[in-house]
C-alpha cells in the first residue's frame, strides 16, 4: 500500500474513532456539534415512546427466532402421527426432517446477497411470506411429496429469517440494549421449541392433529409479515450503505432517546461504513502487491513510479478464490479457521439436533406411549432454556473456554447415560422363549447377532409382537393367532414395558441442560472473536456452513444408524459419545480463552514462531484496529 493510501486510510479510521468516542466531528457537513456543551433536557415522553418501539421491534423481529425454534420442536411430536397416516419409511422420515435443514442451509448462503442488495426489512418480508406459504402447504398436505414440498419451502423461510433477524435487531436496537436484545432472539429459539412441544402434546390425540401442529406456524409468520410491512423501518446501517443517508437519519431519530444521540450514531455508522471500505482496499492492494511481487516498504524509485501508475488503473475487486487463498495462506488465520470449523462440527455431531428433531421418537424407543412421548419432548426442551440462561450470566465471569469444556464434559456423560438407558431397556425386557413365526426369529444386524432374544428385539421387527414369552406375528390389535398368547398375558407391539424409561428422561434433560450451558451458544461467540478483521466475514461464513452441514448429516442419518440393522439405539448414542469425547480432548489442547482480550492479543494466540507476516492491516495503529474490531464484532454477534 502506498504512503498516500496509508494516509487516506489513517484519516478515515481517525474519523471513525472520533465519531465512535464522541470527539471532534468527522465531516463539516455531518451536523457538527455546537460549541455549547450544555446537556439537552431529557424528554421523558420520547424515552417511553422509544422503549415501546424497541419492545415492539424486538418482538416482531424475534418471531424469526421463535419460528426457527417452533419448527425444530414441532416436527418431533408431529412425526409420530404423520408417519402413521402417510405410512412413511424411516428414510422418508429423515427426508422430511433433513430437507428443511438443507433448504435453510442453501437459503442462508443466498440470503447474504439478498440482505446486501435489497435490505434487511425486505429479506424478512420474504422470509415470513415464504414461511407462511410453506406452513399452509404442510397443514393441507395430502401425501409424502406434498409434505416434502412444504418442508422445503419452510426451510427457505427459516434460513432467511435465522440469518437476517439477529442482524436487524443488532443494527436497529440502541447500543446499550443491543447485546440483551440479540440474546432475546436466541432465547425465543428455545422458547419456540418449548411451545411446539406443548402444542404437540395438546393435539397429540386429535385426529390428524399433525396438520394443526404444522399449519399453526403460519399465524406467527403472518403476524411478522404484517409488522414489517406496515410498522417497522429498514435498518439504518443498510440505508447508509445504500447511500440513503436522509432516510437513515429519520429512522434513527425515531428509535433513539434524543436527536443528538441519533446524529452521533449516524456519524458512527457513516464512518464505520468508510472503515469497512478501508479493510476492502487494504486487502485488495495487499493481494495485488503480493501477486505482482511488490513491497511498498522497500520499493525502489522505479517500483514507486510503477506503483503510482498501477494506482491510477481501475483494478477489479478481489475474487472469492483470491480471498480464500489469502485466508488459508495466513497461518494464524488457518489455525483459527480449523478451530472455528471444528467447534461447529463438534456442536452438531454431539447430537443436539437428533435430540431436538427426534425427541418424541427417542422417548417412544424408550418404551413410552405416543402421547406421553410427545409431552415429554416438549417439557424436556426447557432444559436447554435453563442452560442458556445460566450461560448468559456466567460467560463473562467464567470465560468461554471453561464453560465450553465443562459443558462438553457433561454432554459426554449424558450421551453415555442415554446409551446405557437404552441398553438396559433391552436386556431387562422379558426373554423370548419361543418364536412362533420364522420372520420374527431374527433380523439383519451390523453390531449384534440379530437373534430375537428379548421382547425389545421382537417389537423392533415389522409385524411382530410379544406376549407370554412368545414372539409372534400380529398388529396393533393383537397376534394373528390368539392361541399363542396365554389368557392373562399382555400383547406388546412397537414397545415393551421398560422400568428404565425414566433414566432416558433424566439423561435427556441433563444433556439439554449441559449443552445449553456452553455448547449451545458459545461456539458462535468464539467464532465472532478469533478471526482477524480482513478475513472475518469469509471465515465466519465457512464456520456457519460447517454448522449447517453437520446439522444436515445428523438429521438425515439418526433413524438409520439407530435402527437394529446398523448401530441400534444405544449404539447411536455411544457413537455421539465417542465423537464428543474426541472433541473434548481436542478442544482442551487447542481452544484458547478469549474473554477480555483485545484484537491483537486474540490474533497472537494463533501465531507461532516463524509465521509469515500478514501485513494487510499493518498500516493501522493498535487503537485503530481495536475500533475496527469493535465494529466488526457487533456485526458478527448480530449475525448469530
N, C-alpha and C positions, 0 to 999 in steps of 0.2 A: 504494500500500500504506500502510495506516495506521501510526502510530507503534507501536501495540500489536502489530500483526503483525510489524513490524520487530524489536521487542524479542524476541518469541517466536522468530522465525527466527534472530536472532543468538544467543540462548541455546542453541538446538538445534545450530547449527554449532559453537559453542564446546564443547558436549558432544562432538560428533564429533571435534573437534581433540584434546580431552583424551584420548579413547579411542584415537585413532589414534597419538598420540605417547606413550602410557603415562603421562599425567599424572594429575591428580586424577580420582576416579571420577565417572561421569556420572549415576548413579542410586543412591539409597540401597539399592534392592533388587537392584542388579546386583552382588552379591558384592563389596562394597568391599574394596579392598586393605588388608591388615593394616598396622599401623604398623611391624611388623618387616620390614625390607627385606633380611633375610638371603637370599642366593641359595639356593634349594632344591637338594638333592642331585640330581645327574644320574642318571637311570635308564637305563643303557646298554641293558638288555634291551628297555625300552619303545621307545627310539630305533630299535633294529634292527627291532623289530616294525612300527613306523610306516613305516620305509623300505621294508620288504617290501610293506606295504599300498599305499604310494604307487606302487611299481613295478607291482603288480597292477592298481591302479585306472587308472593311466595306460595300461597295455597294453590293458585291456578297453575303455576309452573311446576310445582312439586307433584301435581297429579300425574305428570310423566313418570316420576319415580314410583308412585303408587301403582300405576298401570303395569310397570315392569314387574313389581313385586306380586301384584294380583295374578298376572298371567303365569308367573313362575309357580305360585302356590295353588292356583285353581286347577291346573291340569293334573296335579297329584290326585285330588279327590274325584275329578271328573273322569279320569281314565278308567277307573274300575267299572262303572256302569256303561260307559261309552264302549269299552272293549266287548262287553257282552251284547249290547244292542247291535253293533256292527260286526260281531264275530271276528275281532281283529287278532291277527297273529302277533307274537312278541316283536317281530321285525316291523310290522305296521305300527305298533305302539311306539317303538323307538323312532320311527319316521315322523309320527305326529308331533313328538316332543322335539326332536333334533331339527326338524325343518324350520321351526320358528327361530331356533338359535342360529341356524345357518343364515336365514334371511336377515336376522338382526345384525349378524356379522357383516354381511355384504352391504346392508344399508348404512352401517356405521362407517364403512370405508368411503362410500359415496357421499355421506352426509356432511363431511367436512367441506367439500366443494359447494354443496347447496347452501351451507351456512355462510360461507365466504361470499358467494355471488349474490344470493337473494336475501340474506339476513336471518337472524335467529327467530324472529317472530314468524316469518314465512315458513321456515323449516318446522316449527312447532305446529303451525296450522296444518301443514301437510301430514305430519306425524299423527295428529289427533284425528284428522279426517280419514286417513288410511286405516288407523286402528278401529275406528267406528265401523267402517265398511267390513273389515275382517271379522269383528265380533258378531255382526249381524249374520254374516255368512255361516259362522260356526254355530250360532243359535238355530239356524234353519237347515243345517247340513243334512243331506239325505243319504249319503254313503261315505265311504272312506275317502274317495277322491275329492269330494266337495269339502270335507273336513280338512284335508291336507291343504287345499287351496286357501281356506280361511286362516289356517295356522301360518301359512307363508305370508299372507297379507298382514296379519297381526305382527309378525316378526319384523316386517319392514317398518311398521309404525313404532315398535319397541326400539329398534336400532336407532332411528332418527331421534326419538324422544329422549332416550338414555344418553345420547351424545349431546343434545342441544340444551335441555332444560337446566342442567347444572351450570352450564356456561352462561345462559341467560340470567339466572339468579345472581351469579357472581358479578356479572357486568352491570346489572341494574341496581342491585342492593347497595345500601350505604356501606362504606368501607368498614365501619365499626361493627356491622352486623353480618358482613359477608361470610365469615367462617361459620357462624351459627346457622345461617340460612341455608348454606350449601349442605351442612350436616343434616338439617331438617329434611332435605331431599333424600339423603341416604337412609334416614330413619323411616321415611314413608315407603321406601322399598320393602323393608322388613315388615312394616305395619300392613302393607298391601298383602304380603304373604299370610299374615295372621288373619286378616279379614277374609281372604279367599278360603282359608280353612274353615272359618265359621259359616260362610255361605255354602261350602261343600257339605258341611255337617247338616245344616238346616234343610238342604234339598236332597240329601243322600237317599232318602226313602220315597221321594216323589217320582212318579213315573216320568221317565225321560228328563229327570231333573238336571242332567248334564247340560241340556240346552239352555236352561236358565243360568247355570253356573258360568258358562262361557259367554252367553249373549249379554248378560248384565253388564259386562265390561264396556259395552257401548255407551252406557249412561255417563260415567265419569269422563270418558274420552270426548263425548259430545259437549259436556259442560266445559271442558278445557278448550275446545274449539270456539265456543261462544265467548268465553272470557278473553281469548286472544284476538278474536275477530273484532269485537266491539269495545273492549275496555282497556286493553293493555298496549303499551307502546313498543316500538322497536328498541333494541339495545343501543344506548348512546355510543358505546365503543364501536359498534359496527357502523353506525351512521357517520362517525368521524372518519373511519377507514374508507367509507364510500364517498367522502368529500361533502357530506351533508351536515356541515357544522351548525347551521342555524337550527335545524331540526333537533340535533343532539342537545343543543343548549336548552331548547324548550322542554325536552324530555327530562333533563337533569333538574331543571328548576321545578318540575312537577313532583320530583321524588327526593328532594333534599330539603333540609330544615331552613335554609336561607339561600338567597341569590348569591351571596358571597361564597358560600360553600360550594354551590353548583358551579360558579365561574372558576373557582380554584381547581375543582376536579376536572372541569372542561380543559383547562390548560394541561393538567397532568395527562389526560387521555391523548390530547393532541401531540404532546411531546413523547409519550410512550410509543405512539404510532411511528413518530420520527425515529425513535431509538430502535424500533424493530427494523426499520429500513437500514439503519447503521449496521445491524447484525447481518442483514442480507448482503449489503455491499462489502462488509468485511470478509465474509465467507467467499463471496464472488471473486474479489480481487486476489484473495489469498490463493484460491484454486487456480486462477489464471496465471499467477506468478509461479506456482508450483509446476503447472503444465508447460509453461514457456521457459522454465529454468531460471527465472529472475529472482533476485534477492534484493528487496528495497533497501535493506540496511547496509549492503556492501556494494551497491551498484556503482559502476564507473560512470563518468560523464556521458559516455556513449549509451550505456544502459539507461541512464536517466532520460536522455533525449528520446530514446526508443519507447521508454515507458510513458512519456508525455504524449507521444504520438498515439500510443495504444489507448490512453485515457480518452482521447478525442474520438475514438472509434465507438460505434454502437455495438456493444458486446451483449449477446443474449444471456438471459439468466441461466444459472447452472441447472442441468438436467437432474432428474430424480436419481439416475445411476451415478452421476457425479457426487451427489450428496451422500449416497450410500457408501461409495468408495472412500470419501473423505472421512465419514463417521467410523468405519471399521479400520481405516488406516491409523487412526489415533488410538494408541494402545490404552490409555486411561479410559477413553470412551468405550472401547471394545470390552474392557473388563466390566464397566458399569452396565453395558448392554447385556452381557451374559448374565449378570446378576439380576437385572430387571426382568428379562425374559424368563429366567429360571424361577424366580419367586412367583411370577404369574402362573407358570406351568404347575408348580407345586400347589398353589392355591386351588386350581381346578382339579388336578389329578389326585388330590387328597379326598375327592368325592363329594364336595359340598353340593353340587347340583344334582348328583344322584339322590342325595337326601331330600333336596327341595322338590325335584320333579317327581320322584317316585316314593315319597314318604308313605302314602297310603298303601301302595303295593308292598313296601317293606314290612309294614305292620301286618298286612294280610299274610305275608310269608311267615310271620312270627306266630300266626295262629289266631289272630283277632278277626272278628266278623267284618264284613264290608263297611257297615255304618260306623262301627267302633273305630276302624282303621282311619276312616275319613275324619272323624272328630279328633282323634289323636294327632293326626298330621297337622291340623290347624293349631292346636294348643301347644305342641312342641315347638312350633315356629317362634314362640315367644322367647325361647332360649337364646336365639341369635340376637333378638332385640335387646335383651338384658346385657349380653356380651358387648354389643356395640356401644350401649350407653356407658358401660364401665370403661371401655377403650377411650371414649371421648374425654372422660375425666382424668384418665391416667397417662395418656400418651405423652404429655409434656412433663410429667413427673418421672415416670419410669423409663421413658425412651422407646424408640421404635424397635430396636434390636431385642431388648428384654421382653417386651410384650409379644413380639412375633415368635421368639424361641419358646417361651413358656406356653403360648397358645398352641404351637405346633406339637409340643411335647404332649399336652393333654389331648390334642386331636388324635395322636398316635394311640394313646391309651384307650380312648373312647372307641376308635375304629376296631382295635383288637378286641375290646369288650363286646362290641356288636357281633363280631365274628364268633366269639365264644358263645353268646346267647343263641345264635342260630345252630351252632354245633350241638349245644345241649338240647335244643328243641328236637333235633333229630334223634340223638341216642337215648333220650329219655322217653320218646314216644313208644307206644306199645309195640312189642315184637310181632313180626309176621310168622305164623307157624304153618300156614297153608296158602298157596296161590291157586285160586280157582280157575284162572284163565291164563294161558301162556303169555298173552301180550302184557299181562300185569306182573310177570315174573322178573323182568329186567328192563333196562333202558340204556341207551348209549351214554357213555360216560368217559371223561378225559382223565380225571384225577382220582377216581374211586372205582370199585369193581362193577358198579351199576346194578347189582343184585338187590331185589326188594327185601330188605331185612327189617325195616321198621314201617310203622304207619306213615311216617314222614315221607319215606321213599315211595310208598304206594300211591298217595294222593298227588304226587308230582307227575304221575303218568296220566295222560289223557284218557278219560272214560273209565278210570279205576278209582275205587273207594275201599274203605276199611271198615270191618265190623267183626267183633268176636275173634280177633287174631287171624282174620282171613282177608286177603286182598282179592277183590273180585270186580268184574265189570259192572258198571252202573251209571247213574246220572245223579242230578241233584235230589231226586225223589227217593232213591234207594237203589239196591242191587237189582240187576235184571233177573236174578234167581233168588227169590226170598228165602229159599230153604238153606242158603249158605250162611245166613246170619241167625244166631240164637235169638229167641224172642225178647230177651232182656238186654240186648246189645244195641248200641247206638251206631248209626251209619255216619261215617266221616267221609266227606267228599270235598276236595280242594284244600282243606286244612285239618289238622288234628289237634286235640286238646294239648295245650302247651303250658306247663307250670312255670316255665322260664320266660314267658312272654313279657312280664313286667321288666325283666332285665333289658330287653330291647328298647323299651320306653326310656328307662333310666340312662342307658348309654347314648341313646339318640339325643336326649336333652343335654347331656354332658357334652356331646360332640358339638352341638349347635352353640352352646354357651362358650365353650373353649374356642371355637372358630371365630365367633364374633369378637372376642377379646383382642385378637391380634391379626389373624389371617384374613378376616373379613374385609377390613378397610385399609390396614396399614401397608400392604403391598402397593396400593395406589399412591399412598403418601410417600413412600420410599422412592417410587419411580418419578415423582414430581420433583425430587430433590437431587438425585445423583448424577444427572446428565449436565454437561456444560451447555451454556446458552446456545452456542452456534449449532448444536446438534439436538437440542432438546425436543423440538416438535417432531422430528423424524423418529428419534429414538422412542418417544412415548407412543407413537403410532405402531412401532414394531412390538412393544410390550403389550399394548392393548390387543393387537391382533393375536398375539400368543395366548392371551387370556380367553378370547372368543374361541380360538381353535381348540384349546383344551376343553372348554365347555361343550363344544360340538362332539368331541371324542367321547366324553363321559356320557352325555345324554343319548348318544347313538349306540352305545355298547352295553349299558348296565344290564338290561334284561337278558341279553345274550350271554354275557360272562357269568351272570348269577344263576343261570339255568343248570340243572343237574348234568347236562351234556357237556358243559365246559368247566367252570370252576366251582359251581354250587354257590348258594347264597353266602355261606360263611367263608368260602374261598375268595369270593369277590371282595369282601371287606378286609380280609387279610392281605390281599393284593394292594388295596389302598393303604393299608397299614405299612406295608413294606416300602411303598413309594414315599409315604410321609416320613418314615424313619430315615430313608436315604436323603430326603430333602432337609430334614432337621440336622443331620450330620454335616451336610454340605453348607447350609446356611450358618452353622456355628463357626465355620472357618472363614467364610467369605463375606458375611453380612456385617458392615460397619455400623456404628451408631452415628446418626446424623443430627440428633437433637441438639439445637442451639449452635450449630456450626454455620459459618459463613461460606459463601460461594467458593473461594479459593481453598478453604480448609476441606470442604467436601471433595473438590477436584483432586486435592493432594492425597486423599485416601486411596485413590485408584492409580496413583503414579508409582513407578518403580525406577530404581537406578538404571540409567541407560535409555529411558524412553525418549523418543524423538519429540522435540518441542512442537506443540500445535499453536502457532503464533497468530492465528487469525483474529484474536482479540488482545494481542499483547500491547497494542497502542492505547488501550483504555487503562485508566488508573484503577486501583483496587476499589476505591469508593464508587467509581462509575460502574464497574462490573457489579458491585453489590446492589446498586439501584436497578440495573437491568435484570438481575436475578429476582429481585422483589417483584418486578412487573411480570416476568415470565412465570414466577411461582404462583401468582394469583390466577393466571390463566390455566396453569397445569392443575391446580387444585380444583378450579371451577369445572374442568373437563371431566372429572371423575366422580 
